[in-house]
Every structure is written in C-alpha cells, then in structure tokens.
Amino acid sequence: MENHARTDRIRDRIDAWTLDGTLGAELYEGELAYFRNRYYADGELTHHFPHLKLRPSDHLGLVQEVVEG
C-alpha cells in the first residue's frame, strides 16, 4: 500500500491475514503507532484527522476506533 493506503485495501489485507492465520499486531505496529501519533493526542482526534478525507465507504467509525485505540 505504501503511500496509497485506502480503508478498503486495509480491510482486504486484514481479511486475508485472518484467513491465513497470520494476523498479528506486530505486523503493523509501526504503521499503527504513526496513525495514532498523528491523528490522536491527549484523548482527542487531532486537527489532522479530518484531512484523511474519508468517504462513507471508508468506515469512518471503524477508522476512528482503531486510531483511538
């Protein structure tokens, strides 16, 4: 995905990892830390979060839950 991550691609990847039995937090620890540091601080979403420009099909609630931990 590199710099072209989309929630539908992320969900597809997670589904594939789940089926393969290879889903583990250590696989995406660095990326998740980046998203949490950039988009969530001091118990609130940062001013960067709206700039993700998520579409309705991008599952805003799910993205927010993941970012918030």
PDB file of N, CA, C and O in Angstrom, chain B, residues numbered from 101:
ATOM      1  N   MET B 101       0.818  -1.187   0.000  1.00  0.00           N
ATOM      2  CA  MET B 101       0.000   0.000   0.000  1.00  0.00           C
ATOM      3  C   MET B 101       0.864   1.254   0.000  1.00  0.00           C
ATOM      4  O   MET B 101       0.504   2.254  -0.622  1.00  0.00           O
ATOM      5  N   GLU B 102       1.980   1.211   0.681  1.00  0.00           N
ATOM      6  CA  GLU B 102       2.919   2.327   0.744  1.00  0.00           C
ATOM      7  C   GLU B 102       2.184   3.632   1.032  1.00  0.00           C
ATOM      8  O   GLU B 102       1.517   3.735   2.061  1.00  0.00           O
ATOM      9  N   ASN B 103       2.282   4.621   0.166  1.00  0.00           N
ATOM     10  CA  ASN B 103       1.629   5.913   0.388  1.00  0.00           C
ATOM     11  C   ASN B 103       0.223   5.970  -0.189  1.00  0.00           C
ATOM     12  O   ASN B 103      -0.368   7.048  -0.262  1.00  0.00           O
ATOM     13  N   HIS B 104      -0.321   4.837  -0.599  1.00  0.00           N
ATOM     14  CA  HIS B 104      -1.632   4.815  -1.243  1.00  0.00           C
ATOM     15  C   HIS B 104      -2.624   3.968  -0.447  1.00  0.00           C
ATOM     16  O   HIS B 104      -3.469   3.289  -1.028  1.00  0.00           O
ATOM     17  N   ALA B 105      -2.521   4.008   0.872  1.00  0.00           N
ATOM     18  CA  ALA B 105      -3.407   3.212   1.710  1.00  0.00           C
ATOM     19  C   ALA B 105      -4.839   3.728   1.610  1.00  0.00           C
ATOM     20  O   ALA B 105      -5.095   4.931   1.662  1.00  0.00           O
ATOM     21  N   ARG B 106      -5.748   2.794   1.467  1.00  0.00           N
ATOM     22  CA  ARG B 106      -7.178   3.099   1.467  1.00  0.00           C
ATOM     23  C   ARG B 106      -7.823   2.105   2.414  1.00  0.00           C
ATOM     24  O   ARG B 106      -7.349   0.977   2.556  1.00  0.00           O
ATOM     25  N   THR B 107      -8.901   2.520   3.060  1.00  0.00           N
ATOM     26  CA  THR B 107      -9.500   1.625   4.043  1.00  0.00           C
ATOM     27  C   THR B 107      -9.999   0.338   3.415  1.00  0.00           C
ATOM     28  O   THR B 107      -9.949  -0.709   4.060  1.00  0.00           O
ATOM     29  N   ASP B 108     -10.483   0.379   2.172  1.00  0.00           N
ATOM     30  CA  ASP B 108     -10.940  -0.866   1.562  1.00  0.00           C
ATOM     31  C   ASP B 108      -9.765  -1.819   1.342  1.00  0.00           C
ATOM     32  O   ASP B 108      -9.918  -3.030   1.504  1.00  0.00           O
ATOM     33  N   ARG B 109      -8.612  -1.297   0.980  1.00  0.00           N
ATOM     34  CA  ARG B 109      -7.426  -2.144   0.810  1.00  0.00           C
ATOM     35  C   ARG B 109      -6.940  -2.681   2.154  1.00  0.00           C
ATOM     36  O   ARG B 109      -6.521  -3.833   2.260  1.00  0.00           O
ATOM     37  N   ILE B 110      -7.000  -1.834   3.173  1.00  0.00           N
ATOM     38  CA  ILE B 110      -6.598  -2.273   4.507  1.00  0.00           C
ATOM     39  C   ILE B 110      -7.517  -3.389   4.982  1.00  0.00           C
ATOM     40  O   ILE B 110      -7.049  -4.398   5.510  1.00  0.00           O
ATOM     41  N   ARG B 111      -8.819  -3.213   4.799  1.00  0.00           N
ATOM     42  CA  ARG B 111      -9.773  -4.260   5.202  1.00  0.00           C
ATOM     43  C   ARG B 111      -9.534  -5.547   4.430  1.00  0.00           C
ATOM     44  O   ARG B 111      -9.585  -6.630   5.013  1.00  0.00           O
ATOM     45  N   ASP B 112      -9.274  -5.452   3.134  1.00  0.00           N
ATOM     46  CA  ASP B 112      -8.977  -6.641   2.332  1.00  0.00           C
ATOM     47  C   ASP B 112      -7.742  -7.358   2.859  1.00  0.00           C
ATOM     48  O   ASP B 112      -7.722  -8.585   2.963  1.00  0.00           O
ATOM     49  N   ARG B 113      -6.719  -6.591   3.188  1.00  0.00           N
ATOM     50  CA  ARG B 113      -5.476  -7.177   3.709  1.00  0.00           C
ATOM     51  C   ARG B 113      -5.724  -7.860   5.050  1.00  0.00           C
ATOM     52  O   ARG B 113      -5.222  -8.957   5.294  1.00  0.00           O
ATOM     53  N   ILE B 114      -6.496  -7.213   5.917  1.00  0.00           N
ATOM     54  CA  ILE B 114      -6.811  -7.795   7.225  1.00  0.00           C
ATOM     55  C   ILE B 114      -7.604  -9.076   7.063  1.00  0.00           C
ATOM     56  O   ILE B 114      -7.339 -10.064   7.748  1.00  0.00           O
ATOM     57  N   ASP B 115      -8.584  -9.069   6.154  1.00  0.00           N
ATOM     58  CA  ASP B 115      -9.365 -10.279   5.906  1.00  0.00           C
ATOM     59  C   ASP B 115      -8.471 -11.420   5.428  1.00  0.00           C
ATOM     60  O   ASP B 115      -8.631 -12.560   5.865  1.00  0.00           O
ATOM     61  N   ALA B 116      -7.534 -11.120   4.536  1.00  0.00           N
ATOM     62  CA  ALA B 116      -6.617 -12.146   4.027  1.00  0.00           C
ATOM     63  C   ALA B 116      -5.727 -12.676   5.147  1.00  0.00           C
ATOM     64  O   ALA B 116      -5.518 -13.885   5.249  1.00  0.00           O
ATOM     65  N   TRP B 117      -5.202 -11.788   5.987  1.00  0.00           N
ATOM     66  CA  TRP B 117      -4.363 -12.226   7.107  1.00  0.00           C
ATOM     67  C   TRP B 117      -5.152 -13.104   8.072  1.00  0.00           C
ATOM     68  O   TRP B 117      -4.637 -14.092   8.596  1.00  0.00           O
ATOM     69  N   THR B 118      -6.417 -12.728   8.300  1.00  0.00           N
ATOM     70  CA  THR B 118      -7.251 -13.506   9.205  1.00  0.00           C
ATOM     71  C   THR B 118      -7.455 -14.910   8.660  1.00  0.00           C
ATOM     72  O   THR B 118      -7.332 -15.889   9.396  1.00  0.00           O
ATOM     73  N   LEU B 119      -7.764 -15.012   7.378  1.00  0.00           N
ATOM     74  CA  LEU B 119      -7.952 -16.325   6.757  1.00  0.00           C
ATOM     75  C   LEU B 119      -6.680 -17.162   6.790  1.00  0.00           C
ATOM     76  O   LEU B 119      -6.734 -18.377   6.979  1.00  0.00           O
ATOM     77  N   ASP B 120      -5.542 -16.513   6.605  1.00  0.00           N
ATOM     78  CA  ASP B 120      -4.256 -17.217   6.616  1.00  0.00           C
ATOM     79  C   ASP B 120      -3.776 -17.537   8.025  1.00  0.00           C
ATOM     80  O   ASP B 120      -2.839 -18.315   8.204  1.00  0.00           O
ATOM     81  N   GLY B 121      -4.413 -16.941   9.017  1.00  0.00           N
ATOM     82  CA  GLY B 121      -3.966 -17.125  10.388  1.00  0.00           C
ATOM     83  C   GLY B 121      -2.679 -16.376  10.694  1.00  0.00           C
ATOM     84  O   GLY B 121      -1.944 -16.734  11.615  1.00  0.00           O
ATOM     85  N   THR B 122      -2.410 -15.326   9.909  1.00  0.00           N
ATOM     86  CA  THR B 122      -1.164 -14.581  10.094  1.00  0.00           C
ATOM     87  C   THR B 122      -1.390 -13.170  10.614  1.00  0.00           C
ATOM     88  O   THR B 122      -0.470 -12.353  10.616  1.00  0.00           O
ATOM     89  N   LEU B 123      -2.594 -12.885  11.050  1.00  0.00           N
ATOM     90  CA  LEU B 123      -2.882 -11.549  11.564  1.00  0.00           C
ATOM     91  C   LEU B 123      -2.294 -11.414  12.961  1.00  0.00           C
ATOM     92  O   LEU B 123      -2.651 -12.161  13.872  1.00  0.00           O
ATOM     93  N   GLY B 124      -1.405 -10.471  13.117  1.00  0.00           N
ATOM     94  CA  GLY B 124      -0.792 -10.220  14.416  1.00  0.00           C
ATOM     95  C   GLY B 124      -0.428  -8.753  14.519  1.00  0.00           C
ATOM     96  O   GLY B 124       0.012  -8.148  13.541  1.00  0.00           O
ATOM     97  N   ALA B 125      -0.606  -8.184  15.685  1.00  0.00           N
ATOM     98  CA  ALA B 125      -0.364  -6.755  15.863  1.00  0.00           C
ATOM     99  C   ALA B 125       1.058  -6.361  15.507  1.00  0.00           C
ATOM    100  O   ALA B 125       1.295  -5.244  15.048  1.00  0.00           O
ATOM    101  N   GLU B 126       2.008  -7.268  15.714  1.00  0.00           N
ATOM    102  CA  GLU B 126       3.399  -6.927  15.413  1.00  0.00           C
ATOM    103  C   GLU B 126       3.612  -6.655  13.926  1.00  0.00           C
ATOM    104  O   GLU B 126       4.591  -6.007  13.555  1.00  0.00           O
ATOM    105  N   LEU B 127       2.725  -7.133  13.085  1.00  0.00           N
ATOM    106  CA  LEU B 127       2.856  -6.915  11.642  1.00  0.00           C
ATOM    107  C   LEU B 127       2.642  -5.455  11.254  1.00  0.00           C
ATOM    108  O   LEU B 127       3.213  -4.987  10.269  1.00  0.00           O
ATOM    109  N   TYR B 128       1.847  -4.750  12.000  1.00  0.00           N
ATOM    110  CA  TYR B 128       1.519  -3.373  11.638  1.00  0.00           C
ATOM    111  C   TYR B 128       1.738  -2.397  12.790  1.00  0.00           C
ATOM    112  O   TYR B 128       1.176  -1.302  12.800  1.00  0.00           O
ATOM    113  N   GLU B 129       2.546  -2.795  13.746  1.00  0.00           N
ATOM    114  CA  GLU B 129       2.789  -1.974  14.931  1.00  0.00           C
ATOM    115  C   GLU B 129       3.317  -0.576  14.589  1.00  0.00           C
ATOM    116  O   GLU B 129       2.841   0.417  15.139  1.00  0.00           O
ATOM    117  N   GLY B 130       4.286  -0.496  13.694  1.00  0.00           N
ATOM    118  CA  GLY B 130       4.865   0.796  13.319  1.00  0.00           C
ATOM    119  C   GLY B 130       3.872   1.709  12.637  1.00  0.00           C
ATOM    120  O   GLY B 130       3.793   2.896  12.953  1.00  0.00           O
ATOM    121  N   GLU B 131       3.107   1.159  11.698  1.00  0.00           N
ATOM    122  CA  GLU B 131       2.116   1.951  10.974  1.00  0.00           C
ATOM    123  C   GLU B 131       1.017   2.442  11.913  1.00  0.00           C
ATOM    124  O   GLU B 131       0.586   3.593  11.838  1.00  0.00           O
ATOM    125  N   LEU B 132       0.574   1.558  12.792  1.00  0.00           N
ATOM    126  CA  LEU B 132      -0.473   1.939  13.734  1.00  0.00           C
ATOM    127  C   LEU B 132       0.026   3.026  14.684  1.00  0.00           C
ATOM    128  O   LEU B 132      -0.713   3.959  15.000  1.00  0.00           O
ATOM    129  N   ALA B 133       1.252   2.913  15.132  1.00  0.00           N
ATOM    130  CA  ALA B 133       1.832   3.943  16.002  1.00  0.00           C
ATOM    131  C   ALA B 133       1.873   5.288  15.278  1.00  0.00           C
ATOM    132  O   ALA B 133       1.582   6.325  15.873  1.00  0.00           O
ATOM    133  N   TYR B 134       2.234   5.269  14.004  1.00  0.00           N
ATOM    134  CA  TYR B 134       2.263   6.510  13.222  1.00  0.00           C
ATOM    135  C   TYR B 134       0.871   7.141  13.179  1.00  0.00           C
ATOM    136  O   TYR B 134       0.717   8.331  13.456  1.00  0.00           O
ATOM    137  N   PHE B 135      -0.147   6.339  12.829  1.00  0.00           N
ATOM    138  CA  PHE B 135      -1.505   6.870  12.731  1.00  0.00           C
ATOM    139  C   PHE B 135      -1.982   7.399  14.072  1.00  0.00           C
ATOM    140  O   PHE B 135      -2.593   8.465  14.137  1.00  0.00           O
ATOM    141  N   ARG B 136      -1.710   6.669  15.136  1.00  0.00           N
ATOM    142  CA  ARG B 136      -2.160   7.117  16.459  1.00  0.00           C
ATOM    143  C   ARG B 136      -1.449   8.398  16.872  1.00  0.00           C
ATOM    144  O   ARG B 136      -2.079   9.295  17.433  1.00  0.00           O
ATOM    145  N   ASN B 137      -0.166   8.501  16.609  1.00  0.00           N
ATOM    146  CA  ASN B 137       0.574   9.713  16.977  1.00  0.00           C
ATOM    147  C   ASN B 137       0.128  10.923  16.169  1.00  0.00           C
ATOM    148  O   ASN B 137       0.083  12.039  16.686  1.00  0.00           O
ATOM    149  N   ARG B 138      -0.199  10.704  14.914  1.00  0.00           N
ATOM    150  CA  ARG B 138      -0.581  11.823  14.048  1.00  0.00           C
ATOM    151  C   ARG B 138      -2.037  12.237  14.234  1.00  0.00           C
ATOM    152  O   ARG B 138      -2.354  13.426  14.199  1.00  0.00           O
ATOM    153  N   TYR B 139      -2.916  11.270  14.429  1.00  0.00           N
ATOM    154  CA  TYR B 139      -4.345  11.562  14.391  1.00  0.00           C
ATOM    155  C   TYR B 139      -5.051  11.521  15.746  1.00  0.00           C
ATOM    156  O   TYR B 139      -6.252  11.783  15.818  1.00  0.00           O
ATOM    157  N   TYR B 140      -4.330  11.200  16.815  1.00  0.00           N
ATOM    158  CA  TYR B 140      -4.957  11.115  18.135  1.00  0.00           C
ATOM    159  C   TYR B 140      -3.953  11.542  19.194  1.00  0.00           C
ATOM    160  O   TYR B 140      -2.866  10.973  19.284  1.00  0.00           O
ATOM    161  N   ALA B 141      -4.306  12.535  19.994  1.00  0.00           N
ATOM    162  CA  ALA B 141      -3.411  13.009  21.051  1.00  0.00           C
ATOM    163  C   ALA B 141      -4.232  13.569  22.207  1.00  0.00           C
ATOM    164  O   ALA B 141      -5.281  14.178  22.001  1.00  0.00           O
ATOM    165  N   ASP B 142      -3.752  13.359  23.393  1.00  0.00           N
ATOM    166  CA  ASP B 142      -4.404  13.892  24.598  1.00  0.00           C
ATOM    167  C   ASP B 142      -5.880  13.515  24.681  1.00  0.00           C
ATOM    168  O   ASP B 142      -6.711  14.315  25.111  1.00  0.00           O
ATOM    169  N   GLY B 143      -6.198  12.290  24.264  1.00  0.00           N
ATOM    170  CA  GLY B 143      -7.565  11.800  24.364  1.00  0.00           C
ATOM    171  C   GLY B 143      -8.530  12.330  23.328  1.00  0.00           C
ATOM    172  O   GLY B 143      -9.740  12.143  23.456  1.00  0.00           O
ATOM    173  N   GLU B 144      -8.011  12.996  22.290  1.00  0.00           N
ATOM    174  CA  GLU B 144      -8.877  13.560  21.246  1.00  0.00           C
ATOM    175  C   GLU B 144      -8.259  13.358  19.868  1.00  0.00           C
ATOM    176  O   GLU B 144      -7.046  13.208  19.726  1.00  0.00           O
ATOM    177  N   LEU B 145      -9.122  13.358  18.861  1.00  0.00           N
ATOM    178  CA  LEU B 145      -8.627  13.341  17.486  1.00  0.00           C
ATOM    179  C   LEU B 145      -7.923  14.665  17.212  1.00  0.00           C
ATOM    180  O   LEU B 145      -8.371  15.713  17.676  1.00  0.00           O
ATOM    181  N   THR B 146      -6.839  14.625  16.470  1.00  0.00           N
ATOM    182  CA  THR B 146      -6.099  15.852  16.164  1.00  0.00           C
ATOM    183  C   THR B 146      -6.712  16.569  14.964  1.00  0.00           C
ATOM    184  O   THR B 146      -7.616  16.054  14.306  1.00  0.00           O
ATOM    185  N   HIS B 147      -6.201  17.759  14.698  1.00  0.00           N
ATOM    186  CA  HIS B 147      -6.683  18.537  13.551  1.00  0.00           C
ATOM    187  C   HIS B 147      -6.327  17.866  12.224  1.00  0.00           C
ATOM    188  O   HIS B 147      -6.853  18.254  11.181  1.00  0.00           O
ATOM    189  N   HIS B 148      -5.450  16.875  12.248  1.00  0.00           N
ATOM    190  CA  HIS B 148      -5.081  16.158  11.025  1.00  0.00           C
ATOM    191  C   HIS B 148      -6.159  15.152  10.586  1.00  0.00           C
ATOM    192  O   HIS B 148      -6.277  14.844   9.400  1.00  0.00           O
ATOM    193  N   PHE B 149      -6.937  14.647  11.543  1.00  0.00           N
ATOM    194  CA  PHE B 149      -7.887  13.572  11.236  1.00  0.00           C
ATOM    195  C   PHE B 149      -8.858  13.925  10.108  1.00  0.00           C
ATOM    196  O   PHE B 149      -9.037  13.105   9.208  1.00  0.00           O
ATOM    197  N   PRO B 150      -9.494  15.099  10.108  1.00  0.00           N
ATOM    198  CA  PRO B 150     -10.424  15.419   9.015  1.00  0.00           C
ATOM    199  C   PRO B 150      -9.756  15.451   7.639  1.00  0.00           C
ATOM    200  O   PRO B 150     -10.417  15.273   6.616  1.00  0.00           O
ATOM    201  N   HIS B 151      -8.454  15.676   7.624  1.00  0.00           N
ATOM    202  CA  HIS B 151      -7.743  15.745   6.345  1.00  0.00           C
ATOM    203  C   HIS B 151      -7.508  14.376   5.715  1.00  0.00           C
ATOM    204  O   HIS B 151      -6.973  14.283   4.610  1.00  0.00           O
ATOM    205  N   LEU B 152      -7.906  13.312   6.414  1.00  0.00           N
ATOM    206  CA  LEU B 152      -7.870  11.985   5.796  1.00  0.00           C
ATOM    207  C   LEU B 152      -8.896  11.905   4.664  1.00  0.00           C
ATOM    208  O   LEU B 152      -8.790  11.068   3.767  1.00  0.00           O
ATOM    209  N   LYS B 153      -9.894  12.798   4.727  1.00  0.00           N
ATOM    210  CA  LYS B 153     -10.939  12.871   3.693  1.00  0.00           C
ATOM    211  C   LYS B 153     -11.569  11.502   3.437  1.00  0.00           C
ATOM    212  O   LYS B 153     -11.655  11.046   2.296  1.00  0.00           O
ATOM    213  N   LEU B 154     -12.005  10.863   4.511  1.00  0.00           N
ATOM    214  CA  LEU B 154     -12.621   9.548   4.401  1.00  0.00           C
ATOM    215  C   LEU B 154     -13.990   9.659   3.749  1.00  0.00           C
ATOM    216  O   LEU B 154     -14.762  10.571   4.043  1.00  0.00           O
ATOM    217  N   ARG B 155     -14.272   8.731   2.876  1.00  0.00           N
ATOM    218  CA  ARG B 155     -15.570   8.658   2.212  1.00  0.00           C
ATOM    219  C   ARG B 155     -16.496   7.776   3.038  1.00  0.00           C
ATOM    220  O   ARG B 155     -16.025   7.047   3.911  1.00  0.00           O
ATOM    221  N   PRO B 156     -17.798   7.823   2.786  1.00  0.00           N
ATOM    222  CA  PRO B 156     -18.717   6.968   3.546  1.00  0.00           C
ATOM    223  C   PRO B 156     -18.334   5.486   3.491  1.00  0.00           C
ATOM    224  O   PRO B 156     -18.512   4.764   4.472  1.00  0.00           O
ATOM    225  N   SER B 157     -17.818   5.039   2.371  1.00  0.00           N
ATOM    226  CA  SER B 157     -17.439   3.629   2.236  1.00  0.00           C
ATOM    227  C   SER B 157     -16.140   3.294   2.961  1.00  0.00           C
ATOM    228  O   SER B 157     -15.742   2.130   3.005  1.00  0.00           O
ATOM    229  N   ASP B 158     -15.477   4.298   3.530  1.00  0.00           N
ATOM    230  CA  ASP B 158     -14.211   4.083   4.226  1.00  0.00           C
ATOM    231  C   ASP B 158     -14.391   3.726   5.703  1.00  0.00           C
ATOM    232  O   ASP B 158     -13.408   3.580   6.428  1.00  0.00           O
ATOM    233  N   HIS B 159     -15.621   3.587   6.144  1.00  0.00           N
ATOM    234  CA  HIS B 159     -15.911   3.139   7.506  1.00  0.00           C
ATOM    235  C   HIS B 159     -15.295   4.061   8.559  1.00  0.00           C
ATOM    236  O   HIS B 159     -14.457   3.641   9.357  1.00  0.00           O
ATOM    237  N   LEU B 160     -15.720   5.311   8.546  1.00  0.00           N
ATOM    238  CA  LEU B 160     -15.201   6.333   9.457  1.00  0.00           C
ATOM    239  C   LEU B 160     -15.186   5.862  10.908  1.00  0.00           C
ATOM    240  O   LEU B 160     -14.188   6.039  11.606  1.00  0.00           O
ATOM    241  N   GLY B 161     -16.269   5.272  11.357  1.00  0.00           N
ATOM    242  CA  GLY B 161     -16.344   4.821  12.752  1.00  0.00           C
ATOM    243  C   GLY B 161     -15.276   3.805  13.090  1.00  0.00           C
ATOM    244  O   GLY B 161     -14.665   3.871  14.157  1.00  0.00           O
ATOM    245  N   LEU B 162     -15.048   2.870  12.194  1.00  0.00           N
ATOM    246  CA  LEU B 162     -14.021   1.851  12.413  1.00  0.00           C
ATOM    247  C   LEU B 162     -12.632   2.473  12.433  1.00  0.00           C
ATOM    248  O   LEU B 162     -11.813   2.142  13.291  1.00  0.00           O
ATOM    249  N   VAL B 163     -12.364   3.371  11.495  1.00  0.00           N
ATOM    250  CA  VAL B 163     -11.066   4.048  11.455  1.00  0.00           C
ATOM    251  C   VAL B 163     -10.850   4.822  12.751  1.00  0.00           C
ATOM    252  O   VAL B 163      -9.767   4.775  13.335  1.00  0.00           O
ATOM    253  N   GLN B 164     -11.872   5.526  13.194  1.00  0.00           N
ATOM    254  CA  GLN B 164     -11.759   6.308  14.423  1.00  0.00           C
ATOM    255  C   GLN B 164     -11.502   5.402  15.624  1.00  0.00           C
ATOM    256  O   GLN B 164     -10.671   5.729  16.471  1.00  0.00           O
ATOM    257  N   GLU B 165     -12.197   4.274  15.713  1.00  0.00           N
ATOM    258  CA  GLU B 165     -11.991   3.340  16.822  1.00  0.00           C
ATOM    259  C   GLU B 165     -10.558   2.820  16.850  1.00  0.00           C
ATOM    260  O   GLU B 165      -9.953   2.722  17.917  1.00  0.00           O
ATOM    261  N   VAL B 166     -10.021   2.490  15.696  1.00  0.00           N
ATOM    262  CA  VAL B 166      -8.650   1.979  15.624  1.00  0.00           C
ATOM    263  C   VAL B 166      -7.658   3.056  16.037  1.00  0.00           C
ATOM    264  O   VAL B 166      -6.735   2.792  16.808  1.00  0.00           O
ATOM    265  N   VAL B 167      -7.845   4.264  15.528  1.00  0.00           N
ATOM    266  CA  VAL B 167      -6.931   5.364  15.854  1.00  0.00           C
ATOM    267  C   VAL B 167      -6.989   5.688  17.350  1.00  0.00           C
ATOM    268  O   VAL B 167      -5.966   5.984  17.967  1.00  0.00           O
ATOM    269  N   GLU B 168      -8.181   5.631  17.921  1.00  0.00           N
ATOM    270  CA  GLU B 168      -8.330   5.952  19.340  1.00  0.00           C
ATOM    271  C   GLU B 168      -7.836   4.830  20.246  1.00  0.00           C
ATOM    272  O   GLU B 168      -7.646   5.036  21.445  1.00  0.00           O
ATOM    273  N   GLY B 169      -7.629   3.650  19.679  1.00  0.00           N
ATOM    274  CA  GLY B 169      -7.129   2.527  20.475  1.00  0.00           C
ATOM    275  C   GLY B 169      -8.254   1.806  21.113  1.00  0.00           C
ATOM    276  O   GLY B 169      -8.035   0.826  21.826  1.00  0.00           O
TER     277      GLY B 169
END
